[in-house]
């Protein structure tokens, strides 16, 4: 993750303009939870912890990682307010190399984090997930698909690259393509992926 990316996200947190600051996670997460037995979960790019907190409220133990310290501090505050401080842990760090604390996770969820990584970080990210997820674990991923941002920077991940990247160590259960619109910005292509760790 570049300093430019980090600074851009810090500025967004400071401005309060956060489309991912809702109390509840997306419907795809809410629909997934009843289909799994509670276990140990990893929330990658956790932001204010909405996914980890929701999981903890439904019997999971959840760790969240984000590279913005302000987000991690607010996630811990919100978890305490929700009464799940003992079932959650948040730490500042890179989602590309999450720490497993010598345990295996049953679930990992990434809602819009990995599509900002360089090709090198994507390999590290995939290999880290292979290390921290137990066999049979679920991995739920939401990504923006490649287009050009208004600033002219590539935004998202190239179509087909997610399937190629995770062909090593994972099985794809299903994928749902769609579009995402945030505020008054033009819509862009996006997709949800459901994987199983081999």
C-alpha positions as CSV (number, residue, x, y, z in Angstrom):
1,X,0.0,0.0,0.0
2,X,1.5,3.3,-1.0
3,X,1.8,6.4,1.2
4,X,-0.5,8.2,-1.2
5,X,-3.2,5.5,-0.6
6,X,-2.7,5.6,3.2
7,X,-2.9,9.4,3.3
8,X,-6.0,9.4,1.1
9,X,-7.8,7.0,3.6
10,X,-6.6,9.0,6.6
11,X,-8.1,12.1,5.1
12,X,-11.4,10.3,4.4
13,X,-11.6,9.2,8.1
14,X,-10.8,12.7,9.2
15,X,-13.5,14.2,6.9
16,X,-16.1,11.6,8.0
17,X,-17.0,10.9,4.4
18,X,-17.2,7.1,4.7
19,X,-19.7,5.0,2.8
20,X,-18.6,2.0,4.9
21,X,-19.5,3.6,8.3
22,X,-23.0,2.1,8.5
23,X,-23.8,0.2,11.7
24,X,-24.7,-3.1,9.8
25,X,-22.5,-4.9,7.3
26,X,-23.8,-5.5,3.8
27,X,-26.7,-8.0,3.2
28,X,-24.2,-10.6,1.8
29,X,-22.6,-10.8,5.2
30,X,-25.9,-10.9,7.1
31,X,-27.2,-13.7,4.8
32,X,-24.0,-15.7,5.2
33,X,-23.9,-15.7,9.0
34,X,-26.9,-18.1,9.6
35,X,-25.4,-20.6,7.2
36,X,-22.2,-21.1,9.2
37,X,-21.5,-22.4,12.7
38,X,-19.9,-19.7,14.8
39,X,-16.1,-19.9,15.0
40,X,-13.2,-17.6,14.6
41,X,-13.3,-14.8,12.0
42,X,-11.0,-12.3,10.4
43,X,-12.3,-8.9,9.2
44,X,-9.8,-7.6,6.6
45,X,-9.8,-3.8,6.2
46,X,-12.2,-3.7,9.1
47,X,-12.8,0.1,9.2
48,X,-15.1,0.8,12.2
49,X,-15.6,-2.9,12.8
50,X,-19.1,-3.3,11.7
51,X,-18.6,-6.8,10.3
52,X,-16.5,-8.1,13.3
53,X,-19.1,-6.6,15.7
54,X,-22.0,-8.2,13.8
55,X,-20.3,-11.6,13.9
56,X,-19.5,-11.3,17.6
57,X,-23.1,-10.5,18.3
58,X,-23.9,-13.8,16.6
59,X,-21.5,-15.9,18.6
60,X,-18.3,-15.5,16.7
61,X,-14.8,-14.5,18.0
62,X,-13.6,-11.9,15.5
63,X,-10.4,-10.1,14.8
64,X,-10.3,-7.0,12.7
65,X,-7.3,-5.4,11.0
66,X,-7.0,-2.0,9.3
67,X,-4.1,0.2,8.4
68,X,-5.7,3.4,9.7
69,X,-5.2,3.7,13.5
70,X,-8.2,6.0,13.9
71,X,-10.4,3.3,12.4
72,X,-9.1,0.6,14.7
73,X,-9.6,2.8,17.8
74,X,-13.2,3.6,16.8
75,X,-13.9,-0.1,16.1
76,X,-12.7,-1.1,19.6
77,X,-14.9,1.7,21.1
78,X,-18.0,0.5,19.1
79,X,-17.4,-3.1,20.1
80,X,-17.3,-2.1,23.7
81,X,-20.5,-0.1,23.3
82,X,-22.1,-3.2,21.7
83,X,-21.0,-5.4,24.6
84,X,-18.7,-7.6,22.5
85,X,-15.3,-6.3,23.6
86,X,-14.3,-9.7,24.9
87,X,-15.2,-11.4,21.6
88,X,-13.4,-8.9,19.3
89,X,-9.8,-7.7,18.9
90,X,-8.8,-4.9,16.5
91,X,-5.2,-4.1,15.5
92,X,-3.5,-1.7,13.2
93,X,-1.6,-3.4,10.4
94,X,-1.7,-4.4,6.8
95,X,-4.6,-6.6,5.6
96,X,-2.1,-8.0,3.0
97,X,-0.3,-9.9,5.8
98,X,-2.8,-10.6,8.6
99,X,-1.5,-12.1,11.8
100,X,-3.1,-15.4,12.9
101,X,-1.9,-15.5,16.5
102,X,-1.1,-19.2,16.0
103,X,-4.7,-20.1,15.4
104,X,-6.7,-20.9,12.3
105,X,-9.7,-18.9,11.1
106,X,-13.0,-20.4,10.0
107,X,-14.0,-17.3,8.1
108,X,-12.4,-14.3,6.4
109,X,-14.3,-11.3,5.0
110,X,-12.9,-8.5,2.9
111,X,-15.3,-5.8,1.8
112,X,-13.4,-3.6,-0.6
113,X,-9.9,-3.8,0.7
114,X,-7.7,-6.1,-1.5
115,X,-8.7,-4.4,-4.8
116,X,-6.4,-1.5,-3.8
117,X,-3.3,-3.7,-3.6
118,X,-0.4,-3.8,-6.0
119,X,0.2,-7.1,-7.9
120,X,3.0,-7.9,-5.4
121,X,0.7,-7.3,-2.4
122,X,-2.0,-9.4,-3.9
123,X,0.3,-12.4,-3.9
124,X,1.3,-11.7,-0.3
125,X,-2.4,-11.3,0.6
126,X,-3.4,-14.6,-1.1
127,X,-0.5,-16.5,0.6
128,X,-1.4,-15.0,4.0
129,X,-5.0,-16.1,3.6
130,X,-3.8,-19.6,2.7
131,X,-1.8,-19.6,6.0
132,X,-4.4,-18.3,8.4
133,X,-7.5,-20.0,7.1
134,X,-8.2,-23.7,8.0
135,X,-9.2,-26.2,5.4
136,X,-12.9,-25.8,4.6
137,X,-13.0,-22.2,5.8
138,X,-15.1,-19.6,4.0
139,X,-13.7,-16.5,2.4
140,X,-16.1,-13.8,1.3
141,X,-14.8,-11.0,-0.9
142,X,-16.2,-7.8,-2.4
143,X,-14.2,-6.0,-5.0
144,X,-14.5,-3.2,-7.5
145,X,-13.6,-4.3,-11.0
146,X,-11.1,-2.4,-13.0
147,X,-12.0,1.0,-14.5
148,X,-10.4,4.4,-14.5
149,X,-11.1,6.7,-11.6
150,X,-11.9,10.4,-12.2
151,X,-8.3,11.2,-11.4
152,X,-7.1,8.9,-14.1
153,X,-5.8,6.2,-11.8
154,X,-6.7,2.5,-12.3
155,X,-9.3,1.6,-9.7
156,X,-10.2,-2.0,-8.8
157,X,-9.0,-5.3,-9.9
158,X,-9.0,-6.7,-13.5
159,X,-11.9,-8.9,-14.4
160,X,-10.9,-12.6,-14.1
161,X,-7.9,-11.8,-11.9
162,X,-9.6,-12.8,-8.7
163,X,-10.4,-16.3,-10.0
164,X,-6.8,-16.7,-11.3
165,X,-5.3,-15.4,-8.1
166,X,-7.3,-17.7,-5.8
167,X,-7.1,-20.8,-8.1
168,X,-4.2,-21.8,-5.8
169,X,-5.5,-23.0,-2.5
170,X,-9.2,-22.0,-2.9
171,X,-12.4,-23.3,-4.6
172,X,-14.9,-20.7,-5.9
173,X,-18.4,-21.5,-4.7
174,X,-20.1,-18.6,-6.5
175,X,-19.7,-15.1,-7.8
176,X,-22.3,-12.3,-8.3
177,X,-21.5,-9.4,-10.6
178,X,-23.2,-6.1,-10.2
179,X,-22.7,-2.3,-10.0
180,X,-21.9,-0.1,-7.1
181,X,-22.9,3.5,-6.7
182,X,-21.7,5.8,-3.9
183,X,-23.3,9.2,-3.4
184,X,-23.3,11.1,-6.7
185,X,-20.3,9.4,-8.2
186,X,-20.7,7.4,-11.5
187,X,-21.5,3.7,-10.9
188,X,-18.8,1.1,-11.4
189,X,-18.7,-2.7,-11.9
190,X,-18.2,-4.8,-8.8
191,X,-18.5,-8.4,-7.7
192,X,-19.0,-10.6,-4.6
193,X,-17.0,-13.9,-4.4
194,X,-17.6,-16.8,-2.1
195,X,-14.6,-19.1,-1.7
196,X,-13.7,-22.2,0.3
197,X,-10.2,-22.9,1.5
198,X,-9.0,-26.2,0.1
